[in-house]
Amino acid sequence: MTRYVNRGNLKWVLFLMPEHEAMLKQYHREVHQLDVPNYDELLDPQIENVLNDAIFNGGLLRIVTHHTEIEYKFNAYVEKLNYEKDTILLRKSNFQEEIVRFDQLIGASTVF
């Protein structure tokens, strides 16, 4: 007799084609009168790829940001991309936490 083993909840990654996203946004605007922000344009896709690679690989990045027209450069590890608050949680080498808004980020590159 085989024993049933519960494998827990299986997680599925949602895959939407651009046409489906456009249809869903139009539906939410017309039917529910909701303005759906375009999250794809908040963060440069190339920078986002570098940040996601650093999250999965644990690599150190060179971050370039601006704040009040002053450019800052520092090395940090990426801990979290928060799309709800449009922020990136970074951890510097001295374990200091740094939160950077998407609109303040100029560039990110890997440190070798």
N, CA, C and O atoms as a MOPAC input file, in Angstrom:
PM7 MOZYME 1SCF
protein

 N      0.85800 1    -1.16800 1     0.00000 1
 C      0.00000 1     0.00000 1     0.00000 1
 C      0.90500 1     1.23200 1     0.00000 1
 O      1.84900 1     1.32200 1     0.78500 1
 N      0.60400 1     2.17700 1    -0.88900 1
 C      1.39500 1     3.40200 1    -0.93700 1
 C      0.81600 1     4.41900 1     0.02700 1
 O     -0.39700 1     4.50100 1     0.21500 1
 N      1.67600 1     5.16500 1     0.61400 1
 C      1.26900 1     6.17300 1     1.58500 1
 C      1.23600 1     7.52900 1     0.90500 1
 O      2.16200 1     7.88100 1     0.17500 1
 N      0.18800 1     8.28400 1     1.13500 1
 C      0.04600 1     9.61200 1     0.55100 1
 C      0.93900 1    10.58900 1     1.31400 1
 O      0.86200 1    10.68100 1     2.53900 1
 N      1.78400 1    11.31600 1     0.58400 1
 C      2.66100 1    12.30300 1     1.19600 1
 C      2.25100 1    13.67600 1     0.67600 1
 O      2.25700 1    13.92700 1    -0.53000 1
 N      1.90100 1    14.54600 1     1.59200 1
 C      1.51300 1    15.90300 1     1.21600 1
 C      2.75600 1    16.69400 1     0.87000 1
 O      3.66100 1    16.82300 1     1.69500 1
 N      2.81100 1    17.22200 1    -0.33700 1
 C      3.96600 1    18.00100 1    -0.76100 1
 C      3.77800 1    19.48600 1    -0.49200 1
 O      4.62500 1    20.28500 1    -0.89100 1
 N      2.71800 1    19.87400 1     0.15500 1
 C      2.49200 1    21.29400 1     0.45000 1
 C      1.91200 1    22.02200 1    -0.74700 1
 O      1.54100 1    21.40700 1    -1.74600 1
 N      1.84100 1    23.30500 1    -0.63600 1
 C      1.31100 1    24.12100 1    -1.72100 1
 C      2.36500 1    24.26200 1    -2.80900 1
 O      3.50700 1    24.63200 1    -2.54000 1
 N      1.97400 1    23.96900 1    -4.01700 1
 C      2.86400 1    24.18500 1    -5.14100 1
 C      2.74200 1    25.63700 1    -5.57700 1
 O      1.64000 1    26.18200 1    -5.64500 1
 N      3.84600 1    26.24400 1    -5.86500 1
 C      3.84300 1    27.65000 1    -6.23800 1
 C      4.01300 1    27.75800 1    -7.75000 1
 O      4.86500 1    27.10200 1    -8.34900 1
 N      3.19200 1    28.59300 1    -8.33600 1
 C      3.24400 1    28.81400 1    -9.77200 1
 C      3.67400 1    30.23900 1   -10.03800 1
 O      3.22000 1    31.16800 1    -9.36900 1
 N      4.53200 1    30.41000 1   -10.99200 1
 C      4.97200 1    31.74200 1   -11.39100 1
 C      4.00700 1    32.22600 1   -12.46400 1
 O      3.78800 1    31.55200 1   -13.47100 1
 N      3.44400 1    33.38000 1   -12.23900 1
 C      2.48800 1    33.94600 1   -13.17900 1
 C      3.23000 1    34.43700 1   -14.41800 1
 O      4.19300 1    35.19700 1   -14.31500 1
 N      2.78100 1    34.00300 1   -15.57300 1
 C      3.39200 1    34.42800 1   -16.82700 1
 C      2.32200 1    35.10000 1   -17.66500 1
 O      1.35000 1    34.46600 1   -18.07700 1
 N      2.50600 1    36.37700 1   -17.91200 1
 C      1.56100 1    37.13100 1   -18.72600 1
 C      2.27300 1    37.68800 1   -19.94600 1
 O      3.34700 1    38.28100 1   -19.84500 1
 N      1.66400 1    37.49000 1   -21.07700 1
 C      2.19600 1    38.10500 1   -22.28200 1
 C      1.80500 1    39.57900 1   -22.27500 1
 O      0.82500 1    39.94100 1   -21.62400 1
 N      2.53000 1    40.43000 1   -22.97000 1
 C      2.21700 1    41.86700 1   -22.98600 1
 C      0.77300 1    42.16700 1   -23.39200 1
 O      0.16500 1    43.10600 1   -22.88000 1
 N      0.23000 1    41.37100 1   -24.30700 1
 C     -1.15600 1    41.58000 1   -24.72300 1
 C     -2.12400 1    41.33200 1   -23.56500 1
 O     -3.10700 1    42.05300 1   -23.39700 1
 N     -1.82900 1    40.30100 1   -22.77000 1
 C     -2.69300 1    39.98800 1   -21.63600 1
 C     -2.61200 1    41.08900 1   -20.57100 1
 O     -3.62400 1    41.47700 1   -19.98800 1
 N     -1.38100 1    41.58700 1   -20.32700 1
 C     -1.23100 1    42.68100 1   -19.35900 1
 C     -2.02100 1    43.90300 1   -19.79600 1
 O     -2.69400 1    44.53600 1   -18.98300 1
 N     -1.94000 1    44.23500 1   -21.07300 1
 C     -2.67300 1    45.40300 1   -21.58300 1
 C     -4.17000 1    45.20500 1   -21.43500 1
 O     -4.88900 1    46.13800 1   -21.07700 1
 N     -4.64800 1    43.98900 1   -21.71000 1
 C     -6.08400 1    43.71300 1   -21.56800 1
 C     -6.51400 1    43.81300 1   -20.11300 1
 O     -7.58100 1    44.35500 1   -19.82500 1
 N     -5.69900 1    43.29900 1   -19.18200 1
 C     -6.04000 1    43.37700 1   -17.76300 1
 C     -6.05700 1    44.82000 1   -17.26300 1
 O     -6.94300 1    45.20300 1   -16.49900 1
 N     -5.07900 1    45.62000 1   -17.69200 1
 C     -5.04900 1    47.02200 1   -17.28200 1
 C     -6.27000 1    47.76900 1   -17.80900 1
 O     -6.88200 1    48.56400 1   -17.09600 1
 N     -6.61300 1    47.50200 1   -19.06600 1
 C     -7.78900 1    48.15000 1   -19.64500 1
 C     -9.04700 1    47.72600 1   -18.89700 1
 O     -9.91500 1    48.55900 1   -18.63500 1
 N     -9.16100 1    46.45500 1   -18.55000 1
 C    -10.30500 1    45.95700 1   -17.78700 1
 C    -10.41700 1    46.66000 1   -16.43400 1
 O    -11.50400 1    47.09100 1   -16.04700 1
 N     -9.30100 1    46.77600 1   -15.71700 1
 C     -9.32700 1    47.41200 1   -14.40000 1
 C     -9.66800 1    48.90200 1   -14.50400 1
 O    -10.34100 1    49.44800 1   -13.63000 1
 N     -9.20500 1    49.55600 1   -15.57200 1
 C     -9.53400 1    50.97100 1   -15.75600 1
 C    -11.01100 1    51.16800 1   -16.06700 1
 O    -11.64500 1    52.06700 1   -15.51500 1
 N    -11.57100 1    50.33100 1   -16.95000 1
 C    -12.94200 1    50.52100 1   -17.40100 1
 C    -13.96400 1    50.00700 1   -16.40600 1
 O    -14.91700 1    50.71200 1   -16.07500 1
 N    -13.77900 1    48.79600 1   -15.92900 1
 C    -14.78600 1    48.16900 1   -15.08300 1
 C    -14.68300 1    48.63300 1   -13.63300 1
 O    -15.69500 1    48.98300 1   -13.02600 1
 N    -13.49000 1    48.63800 1   -13.07600 1
 C    -13.31500 1    48.95300 1   -11.65900 1
 C    -12.86200 1    50.38400 1   -11.40900 1
 O    -12.69200 1    50.78100 1   -10.25600 1
 N    -12.66400 1    51.16000 1   -12.45900 1
 C    -12.16500 1    52.53900 1   -12.36500 1
 C    -10.88400 1    52.62800 1   -11.53100 1
 O    -10.71800 1    53.54200 1   -10.72300 1
 N     -9.99800 1    51.67900 1   -11.73800 1
 C     -8.71600 1    51.66900 1   -11.03300 1
 C     -7.62200 1    52.08400 1   -12.00300 1
 O     -7.56000 1    51.59800 1   -13.13200 1
 N     -6.76600 1    52.98200 1   -11.55400 1
 C     -5.62400 1    53.36600 1   -12.36300 1
 C     -4.45900 1    52.46100 1   -11.98300 1
 O     -3.92500 1    52.55500 1   -10.87800 1
 N     -4.07600 1    51.60000 1   -12.88900 1
 C     -3.00700 1    50.63700 1   -12.63700 1
 C     -1.69200 1    51.26300 1   -13.07200 1
 O     -1.51600 1    51.54700 1   -14.25700 1
 N     -0.75500 1    51.48800 1   -12.14000 1
 C      0.53100 1    52.07900 1   -12.52800 1
 C      1.34500 1    51.11000 1   -13.37000 1
 O      1.19900 1    49.89300 1   -13.25600 1
 N      2.19300 1    51.65700 1   -14.20300 1
 C      3.05500 1    50.84200 1   -15.04300 1
 C      4.35600 1    50.58100 1   -14.29300 1
 O      5.27900 1    51.39400 1   -14.33600 1
 N      4.42400 1    49.44700 1   -13.60900 1
 C      5.59100 1    49.12500 1   -12.79400 1
 C      6.82000 1    48.81500 1   -13.63300 1
 O      7.94400 1    48.88100 1   -13.13500 1
 N      6.61700 1    48.47800 1   -14.89700 1
 C      7.74600 1    48.12100 1   -15.74400 1
 C      8.65200 1    49.31000 1   -16.02000 1
 O      9.83500 1    49.12200 1   -16.30700 1
 N      8.12900 1    50.53000 1   -15.94200 1
 C      8.91700 1    51.70500 1   -16.27500 1
 C      9.56300 1    52.37200 1   -15.06800 1
 O     10.26900 1    53.36800 1   -15.22600 1
 N      9.33900 1    51.84500 1   -13.86100 1
 C      9.88800 1    52.47400 1   -12.66400 1
 C     11.38400 1    52.21300 1   -12.50600 1
 O     12.10700 1    53.04900 1   -11.96400 1
 N     11.83300 1    51.09400 1   -12.96300 1
 C     13.22400 1    50.69600 1   -12.78900 1
 C     13.76400 1    50.25500 1   -14.14100 1
 O     13.13100 1    49.46600 1   -14.84300 1
 N     14.92900 1    50.76400 1   -14.50000 1
 C     15.55300 1    50.41000 1   -15.77100 1
 C     15.75300 1    48.88700 1   -15.82800 1
 O     16.31500 1    48.31200 1   -14.89500 1
 N     15.30400 1    48.22700 1   -16.90400 1
 C     15.39900 1    46.76000 1   -16.96800 1
 C     16.82400 1    46.22800 1   -16.84200 1
 O     17.02900 1    45.17100 1   -16.24700 1
 N     17.80700 1    46.93200 1   -17.38500 1
 C     19.18700 1    46.45900 1   -17.26600 1
 C     19.67000 1    46.51400 1   -15.82000 1
 O     20.33600 1    45.59600 1   -15.34200 1
 N     19.32800 1    47.59400 1   -15.13200 1
 C     19.69900 1    47.71400 1   -13.71300 1
 C     18.95100 1    46.66700 1   -12.89500 1
 O     19.51500 1    46.07000 1   -11.97800 1
 N     17.68500 1    46.44600 1   -13.22500 1
 C     16.89300 1    45.45100 1   -12.50000 1
 C     17.48600 1    44.05300 1   -12.66100 1
 O     17.49900 1    43.27700 1   -11.70500 1
 N     17.97200 1    43.72400 1   -13.84600 1
 C     18.61500 1    42.42500 1   -14.06100 1
 C     19.86800 1    42.27300 1   -13.21000 1
 O     20.10300 1    41.21100 1   -12.63200 1
 N     20.66900 1    43.32300 1   -13.13000 1
 C     21.88200 1    43.28300 1   -12.30400 1
 C     21.50600 1    43.09300 1   -10.83800 1
 O     22.14000 1    42.31000 1   -10.13200 1
 N     20.47000 1    43.81000 1   -10.37400 1
 C     20.03600 1    43.69800 1    -8.97900 1
 C     19.50500 1    42.30000 1    -8.68200 1
 O     19.83200 1    41.72300 1    -7.64500 1
 N     18.68700 1    41.74700 1    -9.58500 1
 C     18.14700 1    40.40200 1    -9.36500 1
 C     19.24700 1    39.35100 1    -9.37700 1
 O     19.21700 1    38.42200 1    -8.57000 1
 N     20.21800 1    39.48000 1   -10.27800 1
 C     21.34300 1    38.55000 1   -10.28400 1
 C     22.11100 1    38.61700 1    -8.96800 1
 O     22.54100 1    37.59000 1    -8.44300 1
 N     22.28200 1    39.82500 1    -8.43500 1
 C     23.00100 1    39.98400 1    -7.17100 1
 C     22.22500 1    39.37800 1    -6.00800 1
 O     22.82800 1    38.85400 1    -5.07200 1
 N     20.89600 1    39.44300 1    -6.05400 1
 C     20.09000 1    38.83100 1    -4.99500 1
 C     20.28700 1    37.31900 1    -5.00900 1
 O     20.51400 1    36.71600 1    -3.96000 1
 N     20.20300 1    36.70500 1    -6.18300 1
 C     20.28600 1    35.24600 1    -6.26900 1
 C     21.70700 1    34.72400 1    -6.09000 1
 O     21.90500 1    33.64400 1    -5.53300 1
 N     22.69900 1    35.48300 1    -6.55700 1
 C     24.08300 1    35.02300 1    -6.47700 1
 C     24.82100 1    35.55300 1    -5.25500 1
 O     25.90600 1    35.07000 1    -4.92900 1
 N     24.25000 1    36.53700 1    -4.57900 1
 C     24.89500 1    37.10100 1    -3.40300 1
 C     26.10600 1    37.94600 1    -3.71600 1
 O     27.01000 1    38.06700 1    -2.89000 1
 N     26.13800 1    38.53300 1    -4.90100 1
 C     27.29900 1    39.30500 1    -5.31200 1
 C     27.29700 1    40.73200 1    -4.80600 1
 O     26.24700 1    41.32000 1    -4.54500 1
 N     28.49400 1    41.27500 1    -4.67400 1
 C     28.68100 1    42.65500 1    -4.25000 1
 C     28.51800 1    43.57100 1    -5.46100 1
 O     29.05600 1    43.29300 1    -6.53300 1
 N     27.77100 1    44.66900 1    -5.28600 1
 C     27.51300 1    45.60700 1    -6.37000 1
 C     28.08800 1    46.97500 1    -6.07000 1
 O     28.22000 1    47.37100 1    -4.91200 1
 N     28.42500 1    47.68500 1    -7.11800 1
 C     28.78800 1    49.10200 1    -7.03200 1
 C     27.51900 1    49.86800 1    -7.38300 1
 O     27.04700 1    49.81200 1    -8.51800 1
 N     26.96800 1    50.58600 1    -6.40300 1
 C     25.70600 1    51.31400 1    -6.55400 1
 C     26.01100 1    52.78900 1    -6.75900 1
 O     26.84900 1    53.36200 1    -6.06300 1
 N     25.32500 1    53.39900 1    -7.72000 1
 C     25.45300 1    54.83500 1    -7.97500 1
 C     24.06100 1    55.43700 1    -7.84000 1
 O     23.13800 1    55.05700 1    -8.56000 1
 N     23.91600 1    56.39300 1    -6.90000 1
 C     22.62900 1    57.05200 1    -6.66100 1
 C     22.82400 1    58.55700 1    -6.66500 1
 O     23.95000 1    59.05500 1    -6.64600 1
 N     21.71200 1    59.26800 1    -6.69000 1
 C     21.77500 1    60.72300 1    -6.54800 1
 C     20.74000 1    61.15600 1    -5.51000 1
 O     19.65900 1    60.57800 1    -5.40400 1
 N     21.09500 1    62.16300 1    -4.76800 1
 C     20.18500 1    62.73200 1    -3.77100 1
 C     20.52200 1    64.22200 1    -3.67200 1
 O     21.66400 1    64.59600 1    -3.40300 1
 N     19.53300 1    65.04400 1    -3.88800 1
 C     19.69500 1    66.50700 1    -3.90300 1
 C     20.87800 1    66.93000 1    -4.77300 1
 O     21.73100 1    67.71400 1    -4.35700 1
 N     20.90400 1    66.39000 1    -5.98900 1
 C     21.89500 1    66.71900 1    -7.01600 1
 C     23.33000 1    66.34600 1    -6.64900 1
 O     24.27400 1    66.84500 1    -7.26100 1
 N     23.49800 1    65.48100 1    -5.66300 1
 C     24.81700 1    64.96900 1    -5.29600 1
 C     24.84600 1    63.48100 1    -5.63600 1
 O     23.92300 1    62.74100 1    -5.29500 1
 N     25.90500 1    63.05200 1    -6.30700 1
 C     26.02500 1    61.66300 1    -6.70800 1
 C     26.79800 1    60.88000 1    -5.64600 1
 O     27.87200 1    61.29300 1    -5.20900 1
 N     26.23100 1    59.74300 1    -5.24000 1
 C     26.85600 1    58.87700 1    -4.24400 1
 C     27.22300 1    57.54700 1    -4.88700 1
 O     26.45500 1    57.00100 1    -5.67800 1
 N     28.40000 1    57.02600 1    -4.54500 1
 C     28.84900 1    55.71200 1    -5.00900 1
 C     29.27500 1    54.90400 1    -3.79900 1
 O     30.03700 1    55.37800 1    -2.95600 1
 N     28.77600 1    53.67500 1    -3.72200 1
 C     29.15600 1    52.79900 1    -2.61500 1
 C     28.95100 1    51.35000 1    -3.02500 1
 O     28.19700 1    51.05900 1    -3.95300 1
 N     29.62800 1    50.44300 1    -2.32900 1
 C     29.48400 1    49.00400 1    -2.55800 1
 C     28.48700 1    48.44600 1    -1.55700 1
 O     28.50100 1    48.80600 1    -0.37900 1
 N     27.61300 1    47.55600 1    -2.04300 1
 C     26.59000 1    46.99300 1    -1.15700 1
 C     26.05600 1    45.68600 1    -1.73200 1
 O     26.20700 1    45.39500 1    -2.91900 1
 N     25.43000 1    44.91400 1    -0.85700 1
 C     24.72400 1    43.69800 1    -1.24100 1
 C     23.23700 1    44.02100 1    -1.31400 1
 O     22.72200 1    44.77100 1    -0.48500 1
 N     22.55100 1    43.46500 1    -2.29200 1
 C     21.11100 1    43.69300 1    -2.43900 1
 C     20.37100 1    42.66200 1    -1.60300 1
 O     20.59100 1    41.45900 1    -1.74600 1
 N     19.49200 1    43.14100 1    -0.72800 1
 C     18.70800 1    42.22700 1     0.08700 1
 C     17.28000 1    42.09100 1    -0.41200 1
 O     16.70300 1    41.00500 1    -0.35300 1
 N     16.70000 1    43.19100 1    -0.90800 1
 C     15.29100 1    43.10900 1    -1.28800 1
 C     14.93700 1    44.22200 1    -2.26400 1
 O     15.38700 1    45.35800 1    -2.11200 1
 N     14.13300 1    43.89200 1    -3.26300 1
 C     13.51000 1    44.87800 1    -4.13400 1
 C     12.05800 1    44.98200 1    -3.70900 1
 O     11.31100 1    44.00900 1    -3.81600 1
 N     11.65100 1    46.13400 1    -3.23200 1
 C     10.28700 1    46.32600 1    -2.75600 1
 C      9.51700 1    47.12100 1    -3.81000 1
 O      9.64200 1    48.34200 1    -3.89300 1
 N      8.72200 1    46.41600 1    -4.61000 1
 C      7.98300 1    47.06200 1    -5.69000 1
 C      6.76900 1    47.83500 1    -5.17700 1
 O      6.26300 1    48.71500 1    -5.87400 1
 N      6.30200 1    47.52500 1    -3.99100 1
 C      5.17000 1    48.25800 1    -3.42300 1
 C      5.58300 1    49.66800 1    -2.99700 1
 O      4.83500 1    50.62800 1    -3.18300 1
 N      6.77800 1    49.77700 1    -2.42500 1
 C      7.27300 1    51.08100 1    -1.96300 1
 C      8.28100 1    51.69200 1    -2.92000 1
 O      8.79300 1    52.78200 1    -2.66400 1
 N      8.57700 1    50.99700 1    -4.03300 1
 C      9.55100 1    51.45100 1    -5.02300 1
 C     10.91800 1    51.71700 1    -4.39200 1
 O     11.53800 1    52.74800 1    -4.64900 1
 N     11.37900 1    50.78200 1    -3.56600 1
 C     12.66000 1    50.94500 1    -2.88400 1
 C     13.50700 1    49.68000 1    -3.01900 1
 O     13.00300 1    48.59800 1    -3.32300 1
 N     14.79400 1    49.84800 1    -2.78500 1
 C     15.74900 1    48.74600 1    -2.77100 1
 C     16.41700 1    48.73800 1    -1.40600 1
 O     16.93200 1    49.76400 1    -0.96100 1
 N     16.41200 1    47.60300 1    -0.74600 1
 C     17.08100 1    47.45300 1     0.53800 1
 C     18.48200 1    46.92100 1     0.28200 1
 O     18.64900 1    45.82600 1    -0.25600 1
 N     19.48300 1    47.69400 1     0.66500 1
 C     20.88100 1    47.34900 1     0.45000 1
 C     21.58800 1    47.18100 1     1.78900 1
 O     21.21000 1    47.80200 1     2.78200 1
 N     22.61600 1    46.33500 1     1.80900 1
 C     23.42700 1    46.13400 1     3.01100 1
 C     24.87200 1    46.43100 1     2.63800 1
 O     25.46200 1    45.75200 1     1.79700 1
 N     25.43200 1    47.45300 1     3.27300 1
 C     26.82200 1    47.83000 1     2.99200 1
 C     27.77800 1    46.84700 1     3.65900 1
 O     27.36300 1    46.01000 1     4.46000 1
 N     29.04400 1    46.95400 1     3.32500 1
 C     30.05300 1    46.04100 1     3.86700 1
 C     30.19800 1    46.14600 1     5.37700 1
 O     30.58600 1    45.17800 1     6.03200 1
 N     29.88800 1    47.31600 1     5.93700 1
 C     29.95800 1    47.48600 1     7.39200 1
 C     28.62300 1    47.13600 1     8.06400 1
 O     28.38100 1    47.52700 1     9.20600 1
 N     27.76600 1    46.40400 1     7.36000 1
 C     26.46400 1    45.92500 1     7.82800 1
 C     25.45300 1    47.04200 1     8.02800 1
 O     24.40300 1    46.81300 1     8.62700 1
 N     25.73900 1    48.23200 1     7.54700 1
 C     24.79100 1    49.33600 1     7.62400 1
 C     23.73600 1    49.14900 1     6.54400 1
 O     24.04500 1    48.80600 1     5.40300 1
 N     22.48500 1    49.38300 1     6.92500 1
 C     21.37100 1    49.23200 1     6.00200 1
 C     21.14600 1    50.53300 1     5.23300 1
 O     21.19200 1    51.61700 1     5.81300 1
 N     20.90700 1    50.42300 1     3.95100 1
 C     20.66200 1    51.59300 1     3.10900 1
 C     19.42300 1    51.31700 1     2.27400 1
 O     19.32500 1    50.26900 1     1.63600 1
 N     18.47500 1    52.25000 1     2.27500 1
 C     17.26900 1    52.13000 1     1.46000 1
 C     17.32700 1    53.19800 1     0.38200 1
 O     17.46000 1    54.38700 1     0.67400 1
 N     17.22600 1    52.76100 1    -0.87000 1
 C     17.31900 1    53.66300 1    -2.01100 1
 C     16.02700 1    53.56800 1    -2.80900 1
 O     15.55300 1    52.46900 1    -3.09800 1
 N     15.46400 1    54.69800 1    -3.16100 1
 C     14.26700 1    54.72100 1    -4.00800 1
 C     14.65900 1    54.45400 1    -5.45700 1
 O     15.77100 1    54.77400 1    -5.87800 1
 N     13.73600 1    53.86400 1    -6.21700 1
 C     14.01000 1    53.54700 1    -7.61700 1
 C     14.41100 1    54.78700 1    -8.40200 1
 O     15.30900 1    54.72400 1    -9.24100 1
 N     13.75700 1    55.91000 1    -8.13800 1
 C     14.04400 1    57.12000 1    -8.92100 1
 C     15.38500 1    57.75000 1    -8.55200 1
 O     15.85800 1    58.63000 1    -9.27100 1
 N     16.01000 1    57.33000 1    -7.45900 1
 C     17.32700 1    57.84000 1    -7.06800 1
 C     18.46900 1    56.99900 1    -7.63700 1
 O     19.62500 1    57.42000 1    -7.60800 1
 N     18.15200 1    55.82700 1    -8.14600 1
 C     19.18000 1    54.91200 1    -8.62500 1
 C     19.63500 1    55.31000 1   -10.03100 1
 O     18.82200 1    55.43500 1   -10.94700 1
 N     20.93700 1    55.50400 1   -10.18300 1
 C     21.50300 1    55.83900 1   -11.49000 1
 C     22.10100 1    54.60900 1   -12.14500 1
 O     21.91900 1    54.39700 1   -13.34300 1
 N     22.81200 1    53.79300 1   -11.37500 1
 C     23.44700 1    52.62600 1   -11.95500 1
 C     23.81900 1    51.59000 1   -10.91700 1
 O     23.90200 1    51.87900 1    -9.72300 1
 N     24.04300 1    50.36900 1   -11.40000 1
 C     24.48400 1    49.26700 1   -10.55000 1
 C     25.33100 1    48.34500 1   -11.40400 1
 O     24.94500 1    47.98500 1   -12.51600 1
 N     26.48600 1    47.96500 1   -10.88000 1
 C     27.36900 1    47.05300 1   -11.61200 1
 C     28.04000 1    46.11800 1   -10.61300 1
 O     28.20100 1    46.44600 1    -9.43700 1
 N     28.42400 1    44.95300 1   -11.10700 1
 C     29.05700 1    43.98000 1   -10.21900 1
 C     30.49400 1    44.39400 1    -9.91100 1
 O     31.17700 1    44.99300 1   -10.74100 1
 N     30.93500 1    44.06100 1    -8.70200 1
 C     32.30300 1    44.33700 1    -8.26700 1
 C     33.05900 1    43.02500 1    -8.31900 1
 O     32.61000 1    42.02700 1    -7.75500 1
 N     34.18400 1    43.01300 1    -8.98100 1
 C     34.96400 1    41.78000 1    -9.11800 1
 C     36.06200 1    41.72100 1    -8.11300 1
 O     36.82000 1    40.75200 1    -8.08300 1

